[in-house]
């Protein structure tokens, strides 16, 4: 829930039609501090810790007895 609240207060969404969106993504990731974008963002100080937390979450979701998400 903390991430949800942080995103509600801080995240903004914009879009632009682009033939090669991956090129624009690379520019944004290199110019701005986007800690939740792990792909191409290894320079961010939070990257290693967020990768650890995501791995722990994935391990927990695979644990016996953990309910599967709907549709998953």
LUMKE-930854 format. One record per residue: chain; x, y, z of N, C-alpha, C in turn; residue number from 1. Coordinates in pm, whole numbers, plus 50000, padded with zeros to 5 digits. Layout:
# residues N
PT   unit     n.X     n.Y     n.Z    ca.X    ca.Y    ca.Z     c.X     c.Y     c.Z   pos
PT      A       X       Y       Z       X       Y       Z       X       Y       Z   NUM
...
END
This chain:
# residues 72
PT   unit     n.X     n.Y     n.Z    ca.X    ca.Y    ca.Z     c.X     c.Y     c.Z   pos
PT      A   50081   49881   50000   50000   50000   50000   50085   50126   50000     1
PT      A   50203   50122   50061   50286   50241   50066   50323   50289   49926     2
PT      A   50355   50196   49836   50389   50235   49699   50268   50297   49631     3
PT      A   50150   50240   49654   50028   50294   49594   50006   50438   49638     4
PT      A   50024   50464   49766   50006   50600   49817   50112   50695   49761     5
PT      A   50237   50646   49757   50344   50729   49703   50315   50764   49557     6
PT      A   50273   50664   49480   50246   50688   49338   50130   50786   49321     7
PT      A   50026   50775   49404   49914   50867   49396   49959   51011   49420     8
PT      A   50054   51028   49510   50105   51162   49543   50211   51212   49446     9
PT      A   50288   51121   49385   50407   51163   49312   50414   51125   49165    10
PT      A   50348   51019   49126   50361   50970   48988   50268   51046   48894    11
PT      A   50315   51069   48777   50235   51134   48672   50246   51049   48547    12
PT      A   50140   51044   48471   50140   50965   48349   50122   51058   48231    13
PT      A   50207   51040   48133   50198   51114   48007   50219   51013   47896    14
PT      A   50167   51041   47780   50192   50953   47668   50206   51032   47539    15
PT      A   50284   50975   47453   50311   51031   47322   50314   50914   47225    16
PT      A   50246   50928   47113   50255   50823   47012   50395   50824   46954    17
PT      A   50455   50705   46948   50595   50696   46908   50614   50564   46832    18
PT      A   50679   50571   46716   50705   50450   46638   50801   50356   46709    19
PT      A   50896   50410   46782   50996   50330   46854   50999   50373   47001    20
PT      A   50897   50334   47080   50890   50382   47219   51008   50342   47305    21
PT      A   51075   50232   47272   51191   50189   47350   51304   50291   47342    22
PT      A   51315   50363   47232   51418   50465   47220   51390   50581   47315    23
PT      A   51265   50621   47323   51227   50729   47414   51243   50684   47559    24
PT      A   51210   50559   47587   51225   50507   47723   51371   50516   47768    25
PT      A   51462   50479   47682   51605   50487   47716   51646   50629   47751    26
PT      A   51596   50726   47677   51628   50866   47705   51575   50908   47842    27
PT      A   51450   50872   47871   51390   50910   47999   51463   50845   48116    28
PT      A   51493   50717   48104   51559   50646   48212   51698   50704   48239    29
PT      A   51767   50743   48134   51901   50799   48154   51898   50942   48209    30
PT      A   51790   51015   48186   51783   51155   48230   51715   51176   48364    31
PT      A   51620   51090   48398   51539   51113   48518   51558   51001   48619    32
PT      A   51528   51031   48743   51536   50932   48850   51404   50855   48852    33
PT      A   51404   50736   48793   51284   50653   48783   51311   50521   48855    34
PT      A   51305   50520   48987   51350   50404   49064   51270   50277   49040    35
PT      A   51146   50286   48997   51066   50165   48977   51088   50101   48841    36
PT      A   51161   50167   48754   51193   50111   48623   51330   50043   48635    37
PT      A   51328   49911   48652   51454   49839   48674   51529   49811   48545    38
PT      A   51458   49790   48439   51521   49765   48311   51594   49892   48267    39
PT      A   51719   49886   48237   51802   49999   48193   51831   50098   48305    40
PT      A   51803   50061   48430   51815   50159   48538   51906   50109   48650    41
PT      A   52010   50038   48616   52099   49983   48718   52179   50091   48792    42
PT      A   52185   50211   48737   52259   50320   48801   52184   50379   48919    43
PT      A   52055   50349   48933   51977   50404   49043   52016   50337   49174    44
PT      A   52031   50414   49280   52075   50362   49409   51976   50260   49467    45
PT      A   51850   50267   49430   51748   50180   49483   51735   50050   49402    46
PT      A   51800   50041   49288   51783   49930   49196   51810   49794   49260    47
PT      A   51922   49778   49327   51957   49649   49388   51857   49607   49493    48
PT      A   51819   49698   49579   51724   49666   49686   51587   49631   49628    49
PT      A   51542   49705   49528   51412   49676   49468   51414   49540   49398    50
PT      A   51524   49505   49334   51537   49372   49274   51526   49263   49381    51
PT      A   51591   49285   49496   51582   49188   49606   51438   49173   49654    52
PT      A   51370   49285   49673   51232   49281   49721   51139   49212   49620    53
PT      A   51160   49238   49493   51077   49173   49391   51104   49022   49389    54
PT      A   51229   48982   49406   51261   48840   49409   51197   48773   49530    55
PT      A   51200   48840   49645   51136   48786   49765   50985   48772   49743    56
PT      A   50925   48871   49681   50781   48866   49653   50748   48753   49558    57
PT      A   50829   48733   49455   50806   48625   49360   50820   48490   49430    58
PT      A   50920   48478   49519   50939   48353   49593   50817   48327   49682    59
PT      A   50768   48430   49747   50652   48417   49836   50528   48375   49756    60
PT      A   50510   48432   49638   50393   48397   49555   50398   48252   49509    61
PT      A   50520   48195   49496   50534   48055   49453   50527   47958   49570    62
PT      A   50527   48010   49692   50530   47923   49811   50402   47841   49820    63
PT      A   50414   47714   49865   50295   47628   49881   50195   47694   49974    64
PT      A   50070   47684   49938   49963   47740   50022   49934   47885   49996    65
PT      A   50018   47952   49917   49991   48093   49887   49885   48098   49778    66
PT      A   49778   48172   49799   49672   48176   49698   49720   48237   49568    67
PT      A   49677   48180   49459   49711   48233   49325   49621   48352   49294    68
PT      A   49676   48455   49230   49591   48568   49192   49490   48524   49086    69
PT      A   49376   48589   49082   49274   48558   48983   49330   48576   48844    70
PT      A   49307   48483   48757   49357   48490   48621   49503   48455   48606    71
PT      A   49571   48417   48715   49715   48391   48706   49748   48256   48733    72
END
